[in-house]
């Protein structure tokens, strides 16, 4: 039986975007046990994937390293390609350690930890970027995974189903996820407010608002209050439970964040705004996903991520969308009954 280790430590969104490698590995190595080395704070998400045998939580402690070295692997794939993942790859016990070549790796010290390296084009969607390494190293054919159901407890399933049963019947359900860890990625409140008002007046749906931080909760609460009985501010859900909820709504509106990428593991259509990151590289793939790309008024150009993502004082690239342009994408994405 083949033992495989994936090294992808962070972040939440990046890990979810790497999930498509699992069905391909599973098909090419039937019966293989696939472990995943991940930052300890993100272990729960990885452990919830049905094709992951064991999520190995890594922290600075020595006990964490003993867990890493407890198993010897036939294959190791370093999907992160930076110095931190290179250190983990170096310490892990594996016959073959596979990673990115010089033109593809994120940080060159990672090259010291791998034995077989492959050049992978960076000019492609990040999901294909991860998958391309697997296919080049093994000769596997990519396996399409249209949807995924993460593991969750019976109690969590009942909680989500109880919520869904309580929602108004006969109305389309739209999940709104406006937040992001980075301020300059967030959905502009004024734009979102006007967009939802336009949608409500035209299609009479039911809005669900999801949040991840106290700041996001306050914003979502204000938006929900504006729509009265046509909206609901959600309680905090685990990511597997949120994914189940996402699979049961008709549309998600969001930004480049964990919510968008988690929703992409379901068949639910999405409408998203991108500003300081490239939609072509990070947006979920498929015709039922519609991204809009903002433009920088200061003339800053970038390939993957704006160098001023964390420092831009205005976040202007997320402010220059028009209500009409976003609404038209919404209207063309899903056909609603009046």
Buried (B, 14 or more C-beta within 10 A) or exposed (E): EBBBBBBBBBEBBBBBBBBBBBBBBBEBBEEBBBBBBBBBEBBBBBBBBEBBBBBBBBEEEEEBBEBBEEBEBBBBBBBBBBBBBBBBBBEBBBEBBBBBBEEBBBEEEBBEBBEBBBBBEBEEBBBBBBBBBBBBBBEBEBBEBEEBBBEBEEEBEEBBEEBBEEEEEEBBBBBBBBBBBBEBBBBBEEBBBBBBEBBBEEBBBBBBBBBBEEEBBEBBEEBBEBBEEBBBBBEEBBBBBBBBBBBBBBBBBBBBBBBBBBBBBBEBBBBBBBBBBBBEBBBBEEEBBBBBBBEBEEEBEEEEBBEBBEEBEEBBBBBBBEBEEBBEBBBEBBEBEE
